[in-house]
Amino acid sequence: MKRYLFLTVFLSFVLGWLLLRFNPSHSFTEGMVGQPVDLIPGQGGDNLVDETLEQLLYRALFSYNEKGEIKPDLAADYRISQGGLVYSVEIGDSFWRDGKPITSTDVISTFIQNPSFADIRIEQEGEKRVRFILQNPLSSFLQVLTAPIAPAHFRNLAINELGSSRFFIKDLRREGGKISQMTLLNEGEGELKELTLRFYANPDDLISAAGRGEINGFAAQKEFTDPTFTLFKVPVFSRYFAIFFNLSNGNLLARNQNFRQSARAVTPQLAGLKVEGPFSGTWAQGSWATPKLSKGKFSGEIEITAADEAEFRTLARQIKEVWEKKLRVQVSLRFLPEEALEKALEKRDFAAIILGQEVNRDPDRYNLWHSSQREYPGQNVAGWANPRADRALEEARKTQNRKSRLTHYRNFQRLFGEDNPAVFLYHPSFNYYVSKNFTGVDLSKIFDPSERFWNFKDWDRAFSF
């Protein structure tokens, strides 16, 4: 009898131990800070929650494959004509969740909301063909067409009828007037058939939820040391921070090419992950070695302007210390609130400024560095004007041939490295924690955090005993 009782207790213990390590549920639960604001592409502002859901729920005319190459998605065929000025796209037989076909009306209603299309004429040719007529050749235009397409009749759809991909919304829960949880069903390939997103008010609540075992994955800047989670750390290639020198400012150091070169040489990577030049993370990324420190001596003072936030105050003070010690110049600091910082950019009232810029997966950097973009609100913050660099960017826009584009971008990077209008500081890091109960997560190919579920079909439960 005692032996039987002991065996029963032992088997119960083993069964409980197994259940803790093997949950047969075919689902994955991620925690996020924030709320869904608008589930319709092109209708709301940018935030990681909405961007993630749009990536999951909606398809685009074109998308990137795992090699970083653009391929047709909703598009069945396309043709580029008239020297790269006209893009004709034929839409394949695809359907919205409510069963209605995806048509050219949906494509046009999506893109007329997009500021990028302000100078582009869109023509509808029947239900399945759209023509985009550009004012100037733009080899990166297919990148623009990777934006998710929204249904023109979205106002008539229930929430579980939204979308055109393998994912759709099964249900959502509300607490206190806010969405606390949303569950998506996966009708495509893969062992995991449900993806549940739980929403939290702040990072501390998110991390506490992970500690309680409520979620299987989450992103956080704060360190999380639970041994039952694996950390995946990758650069956010879609954003970088840099020190931009005002080349039209009266400050002699900012306008001194040797000083800018030396500043790049001595400024260490003080945060995040390394920026490998102006094309970092793209197929045009090239070698970006640290230049030699100029043997000349510098004198004078330069002021660094930055946002009045803890992260940037610390960063600016570290740079000040390095420049004063290694370059023997005086560095003063100015910290401004967001509105005043924008005003400083508008009036070009700075000698050097720490800013972040967002970039696309395509290496076209015309909007950031061409001299025509120097005037506010253009994004050429440094006011850099180099005719040969301009020409390289212009010529790269005229050809679809990747090898030819790469030649122009290599030339541009060489010229950029000689002038150094900016010192690249870092890419933010995307820290994604995943329970060790799951395998198959691969973030090595993502350019932006919203793409983290790109290979969800390969995610699965881990079988470890």
PADOVO-975324 format. One record per residue (C-alpha): x, y, z; residue number from 0; residue in three letters. Coordinates in steps of 0.02 Angstrom, whole numbers, m for minus. Layout:
N
<<X Y Z> NUM "ALA">
...
END
This chain:
465
<<0 0 0> 0 "MET">
<<141 121 47> 1 "LYS">
<<232 72 m112> 2 "ARG">
<<76 108 m214> 3 "TYR">
<<52 275 m128> 4 "LEU">
<<234 322 m157> 5 "PHE">
<<218 276 m341> 6 "LEU">
<<61 382 m359> 7 "THR">
<<145 533 m279> 8 "VAL">
<<300 509 m386> 9 "PHE">
<<200 497 m548> 10 "LEU">
<<100 651 m501> 11 "SER">
<<261 746 m472> 12 "PHE">
<<334 690 m639> 13 "VAL">
<<173 733 m730> 14 "LEU">
<<170 907 m651> 15 "GLY">
<<353 933 m697> 16 "TRP">
<<317 885 m878> 17 "LEU">
<<166 999 m890> 18 "LEU">
<<270 1146 m830> 19 "LEU">
<<395 1115 m970> 20 "ARG">
<<279 1059 m1106> 21 "PHE">
<<121 1157 m1133> 22 "ASN">
<<30 1077 m1280> 23 "PRO">
<<m53 1244 m1323> 24 "SER">
<<m14 1299 m1501> 25 "HIS">
<<m3 1482 m1454> 26 "SER">
<<123 1619 m1416> 27 "PHE">
<<86 1768 m1305> 28 "THR">
<<184 1930 m1323> 29 "GLU">
<<176 2079 m1206> 30 "GLY">
<<187 2257 m1271> 31 "MET">
<<185 2430 m1195> 32 "VAL">
<<51 2539 m1273> 33 "GLY">
<<m117 2521 m1358> 34 "GLN">
<<m182 2491 m1534> 35 "PRO">
<<m233 2662 m1597> 36 "VAL">
<<m288 2628 m1774> 37 "ASP">
<<m288 2459 m1859> 38 "LEU">
<<m304 2533 m2034> 39 "ILE">
<<m143 2566 m2133> 40 "PRO">
<<m117 2749 m2174> 41 "GLY">
<<m254 2812 m2060> 42 "GLN">
<<m164 2842 m1895> 43 "GLY">
<<4 2894 m1825> 44 "GLY">
<<159 2786 m1812> 45 "ASP">
<<182 2677 m1658> 46 "ASN">
<<256 2504 m1635> 47 "LEU">
<<91 2423 m1585> 48 "VAL">
<<m2 2480 m1742> 49 "ASP">
<<148 2449 m1856> 50 "GLU">
<<163 2270 m1790> 51 "THR">
<<m23 2234 m1812> 52 "LEU">
<<m25 2307 m1987> 53 "GLU">
<<123 2197 m2036> 54 "GLN">
<<29 2045 m1971> 55 "LEU">
<<m145 2082 m2039> 56 "LEU">
<<m114 2161 m2209> 57 "TYR">
<<m20 2122 m2367> 58 "ARG">
<<66 2246 m2483> 59 "ALA">
<<90 2259 m2670> 60 "LEU">
<<272 2209 m2641> 61 "PHE">
<<367 2137 m2494> 62 "SER">
<<544 2088 m2446> 63 "TYR">
<<601 1908 m2444> 64 "ASN">
<<725 1836 m2319> 65 "GLU">
<<870 1890 m2430> 66 "LYS">
<<815 2071 m2422> 67 "GLY">
<<754 2071 m2602> 68 "GLU">
<<589 2148 m2656> 69 "ILE">
<<464 2026 m2730> 70 "LYS">
<<282 2042 m2787> 71 "PRO">
<<152 2007 m2654> 72 "ASP">
<<m23 2068 m2699> 73 "LEU">
<<51 2118 m2866> 74 "ALA">
<<36 1983 m2998> 75 "ALA">
<<143 2078 m3123> 76 "ASP">
<<222 2248 m3147> 77 "TYR">
<<311 2348 m3279> 78 "ARG">
<<426 2499 m3270> 79 "ILE">
<<427 2611 m3423> 80 "SER">
<<468 2785 m3492> 81 "GLN">
<<640 2788 m3414> 82 "GLY">
<<581 2742 m3240> 83 "GLY">
<<440 2871 m3233> 84 "LEU">
<<292 2751 m3248> 85 "VAL">
<<257 2599 m3140> 86 "TYR">
<<112 2491 m3198> 87 "SER">
<<54 2362 m3071> 88 "VAL">
<<m71 2222 m3099> 89 "GLU">
<<m156 2157 m2943> 90 "ILE">
<<m178 1969 m2925> 91 "GLY">
<<m330 1875 m2866> 92 "ASP">
<<m326 1908 m2680> 93 "SER">
<<m466 1939 m2557> 94 "PHE">
<<m507 2032 m2398> 95 "TRP">
<<m561 1936 m2245> 96 "ARG">
<<m745 1973 m2285> 97 "ASP">
<<m726 1887 m2455> 98 "GLY">
<<m722 2042 m2566> 99 "LYS">
<<m582 2053 m2695> 100 "PRO">
<<m435 2170 m2671> 101 "ILE">
<<m444 2299 m2810> 102 "THR">
<<m360 2454 m2877> 103 "SER">
<<m484 2558 m2777> 104 "THR">
<<m409 2490 m2616> 105 "ASP">
<<m232 2530 m2676> 106 "VAL">
<<m276 2708 m2726> 107 "ILE">
<<m375 2746 m2567> 108 "SER">
<<m225 2687 m2465> 109 "THR">
<<m91 2789 m2554> 110 "PHE">
<<m186 2953 m2572> 111 "ILE">
<<m170 2964 m2382> 112 "GLN">
<<20 2949 m2393> 113 "ASN">
<<121 3113 m2400> 114 "PRO">
<<252 3022 m2504> 115 "SER">
<<127 3021 m2648> 116 "PHE">
<<97 3209 m2650> 117 "ALA">
<<194 3229 m2814> 118 "ASP">
<<144 3062 m2890> 119 "ILE">
<<m6 3043 m3005> 120 "ARG">
<<m104 2882 m2980> 121 "ILE">
<<m215 2818 m3121> 122 "GLU">
<<m341 2676 m3107> 123 "GLN">
<<m353 2560 m3256> 124 "GLU">
<<m499 2447 m3218> 125 "GLY">
<<m519 2344 m3060> 126 "GLU">
<<m349 2262 m3064> 127 "LYS">
<<m222 2384 m3133> 128 "ARG">
<<m143 2543 m3064> 129 "VAL">
<<m19 2662 m3144> 130 "ARG">
<<98 2771 m3041> 131 "PHE">
<<169 2918 m3138> 132 "ILE">
<<323 2999 m3060> 133 "LEU">
<<397 3170 m3096> 134 "GLN">
<<575 3102 m3086> 135 "ASN">
<<651 2927 m3095> 136 "PRO">
<<653 2840 m2926> 137 "LEU">
<<737 2670 m2920> 138 "SER">
<<679 2646 m2740> 139 "SER">
<<494 2666 m2784> 140 "PHE">
<<457 2481 m2759> 141 "LEU">
<<512 2506 m2578> 142 "GLN">
<<374 2636 m2562> 143 "VAL">
<<250 2506 m2626> 144 "LEU">
<<293 2387 m2482> 145 "THR">
<<172 2486 m2371> 146 "ALA">
<<21 2381 m2316> 147 "PRO">
<<m139 2405 m2418> 148 "ILE">
<<m300 2447 m2325> 149 "ALA">
<<m478 2403 m2380> 150 "PRO">
<<m568 2553 m2452> 151 "ALA">
<<m727 2493 m2364> 152 "HIS">
<<m645 2473 m2193> 153 "PHE">
<<m781 2575 m2108> 154 "ARG">
<<m907 2437 m2150> 155 "ASN">
<<m803 2296 m2077> 156 "LEU">
<<m813 2211 m1908> 157 "ALA">
<<m646 2195 m1818> 158 "ILE">
<<m632 2009 m1859> 159 "ASN">
<<m656 2050 m2044> 160 "GLU">
<<m502 2161 m2053> 161 "LEU">
<<m350 2103 m2150> 162 "GLY">
<<m291 2010 m2303> 163 "SER">
<<m152 1899 m2236> 164 "SER">
<<m145 1730 m2149> 165 "ARG">
<<m180 1817 m1983> 166 "PHE">
<<m347 1885 m1927> 167 "PHE">
<<m417 1948 m1763> 168 "ILE">
<<m507 1813 m1665> 169 "LYS">
<<m558 1917 m1515> 170 "ASP">
<<m505 2058 m1401> 171 "LEU">
<<m531 2100 m1218> 172 "ARG">
<<m556 2268 m1136> 173 "ARG">
<<m521 2323 m960> 174 "GLU">
<<m561 2497 m896> 175 "GLY">
<<m601 2562 m1069> 176 "GLY">
<<m436 2502 m1143> 177 "LYS">
<<m389 2349 m1245> 178 "ILE">
<<m297 2229 m1130> 179 "SER">
<<m276 2083 m1251> 180 "GLN">
<<m296 2039 m1434> 181 "MET">
<<m287 1863 m1506> 182 "THR">
<<m244 1831 m1688> 183 "LEU">
<<m271 1665 m1776> 184 "LEU">
<<m140 1601 m1896> 185 "ASN">
<<m219 1512 m2046> 186 "GLU">
<<m52 1491 m2133> 187 "GLY">
<<95 1374 m2110> 188 "GLU">
<<173 1337 m1942> 189 "GLY">
<<138 1244 m1781> 190 "GLU">
<<84 1397 m1682> 191 "LEU">
<<m95 1440 m1729> 192 "LYS">
<<m128 1582 m1609> 193 "GLU">
<<m32 1742 m1574> 194 "LEU">
<<m96 1838 m1424> 195 "THR">
<<m41 2016 m1388> 196 "LEU">
<<m62 2083 m1211> 197 "ARG">
<<m47 2270 m1183> 198 "PHE">
<<30 2353 m1030> 199 "TYR">
<<37 2532 m969> 200 "ALA">
<<226 2543 m941> 201 "ASN">
<<389 2443 m950> 202 "PRO">
<<384 2398 m765> 203 "ASP">
<<213 2316 m783> 204 "ASP">
<<275 2224 m937> 205 "LEU">
<<427 2152 m850> 206 "ILE">
<<324 2104 m698> 207 "SER">
<<205 2009 m813> 208 "ALA">
<<353 1915 m887> 209 "ALA">
<<413 1869 m713> 210 "GLY">
<<240 1799 m672> 211 "ARG">
<<239 1693 m829> 212 "GLY">
<<95 1786 m911> 213 "GLU">
<<188 1813 m1075> 214 "ILE">
<<309 1715 m1182> 215 "ASN">
<<399 1859 m1264> 216 "GLY">
<<424 2047 m1252> 217 "PHE">
<<541 2189 m1299> 218 "ALA">
<<621 2298 m1166> 219 "ALA">
<<767 2417 m1143> 220 "GLN">
<<780 2371 m959> 221 "LYS">
<<886 2220 m916> 222 "GLU">
<<789 2061 m880> 223 "PHE">
<<887 1919 m801> 224 "THR">
<<758 1779 m787> 225 "ASP">
<<852 1619 m837> 226 "PRO">
<<696 1547 m920> 227 "THR">
<<706 1679 m1058> 228 "PHE">
<<829 1699 m1202> 229 "THR">
<<883 1872 m1258> 230 "LEU">
<<890 1913 m1444> 231 "PHE">
<<982 2078 m1470> 232 "LYS">
<<989 2157 m1644> 233 "VAL">
<<1014 2333 m1714> 234 "PRO">
<<863 2438 m1759> 235 "VAL">
<<930 2476 m1933> 236 "PHE">
<<781 2587 m1971> 237 "SER">
<<848 2719 m1852> 238 "ARG">
<<1016 2791 m1803> 239 "TYR">
<<1082 2934 m1699> 240 "PHE">
<<1221 3050 m1754> 241 "ALA">
<<1307 3216 m1719> 242 "ILE">
<<1268 3332 m1865> 243 "PHE">
<<1386 3479 m1895> 244 "PHE">
<<1310 3639 m1960> 245 "ASN">
<<1420 3675 m2111> 246 "LEU">
<<1343 3846 m2139> 247 "SER">
<<1367 3900 m1958> 248 "ASN">
<<1497 4028 m1908> 249 "GLY">
<<1583 3904 m1792> 250 "ASN">
<<1756 3872 m1862> 251 "LEU">
<<1773 3697 m1789> 252 "LEU">
<<1609 3638 m1865> 253 "ALA">
<<1668 3699 m2035> 254 "ARG">
<<1842 3625 m2017> 255 "ASN">
<<1852 3462 m2117> 256 "GLN">
<<2003 3401 m2018> 257 "ASN">
<<1913 3430 m1854> 258 "PHE">
<<1759 3334 m1913> 259 "ARG">
<<1871 3192 m1969> 260 "GLN">
<<1959 3190 m1801> 261 "SER">
<<1794 3198 m1707> 262 "ALA">
<<1739 3042 m1799> 263 "ARG">
<<1906 2959 m1759> 264 "ALA">
<<1898 2988 m1570> 265 "VAL">
<<1710 2973 m1535> 266 "THR">
<<1680 2797 m1466> 267 "PRO">
<<1520 2697 m1478> 268 "GLN">
<<1437 2753 m1317> 269 "LEU">
<<1269 2666 m1335> 270 "ALA">
<<1171 2544 m1442> 271 "GLY">
<<1253 2454 m1588> 272 "LEU">
<<1374 2515 m1721> 273 "LYS">
<<1319 2613 m1873> 274 "VAL">
<<1414 2549 m2025> 275 "GLU">
<<1409 2710 m2125> 276 "GLY">
<<1267 2798 m2218> 277 "PRO">
<<1199 2633 m2288> 278 "PHE">
<<1208 2532 m2128> 279 "SER">
<<1098 2378 m2130> 280 "GLY">
<<1057 2387 m2316> 281 "THR">
<<1125 2288 m2464> 282 "TRP">
<<1235 2439 m2504> 283 "ALA">
<<1324 2437 m2336> 284 "GLN">
<<1512 2452 m2360> 285 "GLY">
<<1667 2455 m2253> 286 "SER">
<<1662 2599 m2128> 287 "TRP">
<<1831 2599 m2043> 288 "ALA">
<<1882 2727 m1912> 289 "THR">
<<1990 2862 m1995> 290 "PRO">
<<2161 2911 m1931> 291 "LYS">
<<2169 3052 m1806> 292 "LEU">
<<2229 3214 m1885> 293 "SER">
<<2403 3267 m1826> 294 "LYS">
<<2352 3450 m1826> 295 "GLY">
<<2305 3542 m1668> 296 "LYS">
<<2137 3624 m1644> 297 "PHE">
<<2086 3774 m1542> 298 "SER">
<<1923 3857 m1504> 299 "GLY">
<<1753 3807 m1437> 300 "GLU">
<<1605 3712 m1506> 301 "ILE">
<<1431 3694 m1434> 302 "GLU">
<<1335 3529 m1443> 303 "ILE">
<<1146 3544 m1442> 304 "THR">
<<1038 3397 m1389> 305 "ALA">
<<865 3354 m1326> 306 "ALA">
<<836 3389 m1143> 307 "ASP">
<<812 3206 m1099> 308 "GLU">
<<916 3097 m982> 309 "ALA">
<<980 2984 m1122> 310 "GLU">
<<1046 3128 m1227> 311 "PHE">
<<1112 3230 m1081> 312 "ARG">
<<1220 3081 m1032> 313 "THR">
<<1276 3052 m1211> 314 "LEU">
<<1322 3234 m1240> 315 "ALA">
<<1422 3243 m1079> 316 "ARG">
<<1520 3088 m1128> 317 "GLN">
<<1560 3161 m1299> 318 "ILE">
<<1611 3326 m1220> 319 "LYS">
<<1733 3234 m1107> 320 "GLU">
<<1810 3138 m1253> 321 "VAL">
<<1828 3289 m1367> 322 "TRP">
<<1903 3399 m1232> 323 "GLU">
<<2027 3264 m1183> 324 "LYS">
<<2079 3202 m1355> 325 "LYS">
<<2050 3351 m1469> 326 "LEU">
<<2097 3486 m1342> 327 "ARG">
<<1948 3597 m1382> 328 "VAL">
<<1820 3677 m1268> 329 "GLN">
<<1646 3600 m1279> 330 "VAL">
<<1489 3680 m1210> 331 "SER">
<<1320 3594 m1201> 332 "LEU">
<<1144 3657 m1233> 333 "ARG">
<<991 3551 m1192> 334 "PHE">
<<824 3600 m1268> 335 "LEU">
<<645 3537 m1251> 336 "PRO">
<<567 3463 m1409> 337 "GLU">
<<483 3622 m1471> 338 "GLU">
<<640 3728 m1447> 339 "ALA">
<<747 3594 m1530> 340 "LEU">
<<635 3600 m1684> 341 "GLU">
<<650 3789 m1687> 342 "LYS">
<<840 3776 m1679> 343 "ALA">
<<834 3661 m1831> 344 "LEU">
<<720 3780 m1924> 345 "GLU">
<<834 3930 m1893> 346 "LYS">
<<992 3823 m1908> 347 "ARG">
<<1041 3889 m1738> 348 "ASP">
<<1171 3759 m1689> 349 "PHE">
<<1353 3714 m1719> 350 "ALA">
<<1333 3528 m1687> 351 "ALA">
<<1174 3436 m1641> 352 "ILE">
<<1131 3259 m1585> 353 "ILE">
<<980 3191 m1677> 354 "LEU">
<<901 3029 m1732> 355 "GLY">
<<847 2994 m1911> 356 "GLN">
<<734 2860 m1981> 357 "GLU">
<<783 2770 m2140> 358 "VAL">
<<713 2638 m2258> 359 "ASN">
<<780 2468 m2303> 360 "ARG">
<<818 2531 m2478> 361 "ASP">
<<985 2626 m2476> 362 "PRO">
<<918 2780 m2567> 363 "ASP">
<<975 2923 m2453> 364 "ARG">
<<934 3069 m2569> 365 "TYR">
<<813 3149 m2445> 366 "ASN">
<<944 3147 m2308> 367 "LEU">
<<1101 3207 m2396> 368 "TRP">
<<1064 3289 m2564> 369 "HIS">
<<1101 3476 m2563> 370 "SER">
<<923 3514 m2621> 371 "SER">
<<863 3454 m2449> 372 "GLN">
<<963 3582 m2348> 373 "ARG">
<<823 3705 m2315> 374 "GLU">
<<703 3669 m2172> 375 "TYR">
<<603 3557 m2163> 376 "PRO">
<<725 3460 m2273> 377 "GLY">
<<820 3322 m2184> 378 "GLN">
<<996 3369 m2238> 379 "ASN">
<<1025 3435 m2062> 380 "VAL">
<<1210 3471 m2088> 381 "ALA">
<<1176 3575 m2242> 382 "GLY">
<<1305 3471 m2335> 383 "TRP">
<<1328 3519 m2518> 384 "ALA">
<<1447 3415 m2623> 385 "ASN">
<<1413 3415 m2812> 386 "PRO">
<<1493 3245 m2839> 387 "ARG">
<<1396 3168 m2694> 388 "ALA">
<<1236 3245 m2765> 389 "ASP">
<<1274 3169 m2933> 390 "ARG">
<<1302 2997 m2858> 391 "ALA">
<<1133 3003 m2771> 392 "LEU">
<<1047 3066 m2928> 393 "GLU">
<<1122 2933 m3042> 394 "GLU">
<<1079 2794 m2919> 395 "ALA">
<<897 2846 m2931> 396 "ARG">
<<895 2828 m3119> 397 "LYS">
<<936 2643 m3134> 398 "THR">
<<854 2483 m3073> 399 "GLN">
<<1016 2387 m3093> 400 "ASN">
<<1079 2347 m2918> 401 "ARG">
<<1260 2332 m2973> 402 "LYS">
<<1256 2505 m3052> 403 "SER">
<<1170 2579 m2900> 404 "ARG">
<<1302 2501 m2788> 405 "LEU">
<<1441 2585 m2889> 406 "THR">
<<1359 2755 m2861> 407 "HIS">
<<1332 2721 m2676> 408 "TYR">
<<1513 2668 m2651> 409 "ARG">
<<1565 2833 m2730> 410 "ASN">
<<1444 2929 m2618> 411 "PHE">
<<1508 2843 m2461> 412 "GLN">
<<1688 2884 m2506> 413 "ARG">
<<1644 3069 m2526> 414 "LEU">
<<1542 3066 m2366> 415 "PHE">
<<1689 2991 m2272> 416 "GLY">
<<1805 3127 m2337> 417 "GLU">
<<1691 3271 m2284> 418 "ASP">
<<1614 3193 m2128> 419 "ASN">
<<1462 3308 m2113> 420 "PRO">
<<1405 3196 m1970> 421 "ALA">
<<1476 3073 m1845> 422 "VAL">
<<1368 2917 m1833> 423 "PHE">
<<1344 2867 m1651> 424 "LEU">
<<1236 2711 m1641> 425 "TYR">
<<1085 2612 m1693> 426 "HIS">
<<965 2582 m1548> 427 "PRO">
<<963 2399 m1498> 428 "SER">
<<805 2295 m1506> 429 "PHE">
<<809 2180 m1354> 430 "ASN">
<<683 2040 m1374> 431 "TYR">
<<660 1914 m1235> 432 "TYR">
<<582 1746 m1278> 433 "VAL">
<<537 1603 m1163> 434 "SER">
<<651 1453 m1182> 435 "LYS">
<<493 1351 m1208> 436 "ASN">
<<496 1413 m1389> 437 "PHE">
<<615 1388 m1533> 438 "THR">
<<634 1454 m1711> 439 "GLY">
<<641 1641 m1674> 440 "VAL">
<<758 1727 m1798> 441 "ASP">
<<783 1915 m1790> 442 "LEU">
<<945 1918 m1890> 443 "SER">
<<857 1975 m2049> 444 "LYS">
<<743 2111 m1982> 445 "ILE">
<<771 2294 m2021> 446 "PHE">
<<638 2361 m1903> 447 "ASP">
<<559 2288 m1743> 448 "PRO">
<<388 2280 m1826> 449 "SER">
<<456 2138 m1936> 450 "GLU">
<<498 2022 m1791> 451 "ARG">
<<362 1895 m1836> 452 "PHE">
<<424 1876 m2015> 453 "TRP">
<<463 1690 m1991> 454 "ASN">
<<324 1649 m1867> 455 "PHE">
<<289 1492 m1968> 456 "LYS">
<<454 1423 m1901> 457 "ASP">
<<417 1459 m1718> 458 "TRP">
<<369 1309 m1613> 459 "ASP">
<<363 1239 m1438> 460 "ARG">
<<528 1175 m1371> 461 "ALA">
<<536 993 m1319> 462 "PHE">
<<668 982 m1183> 463 "SER">
<<667 861 m1038> 464 "PHE">
END
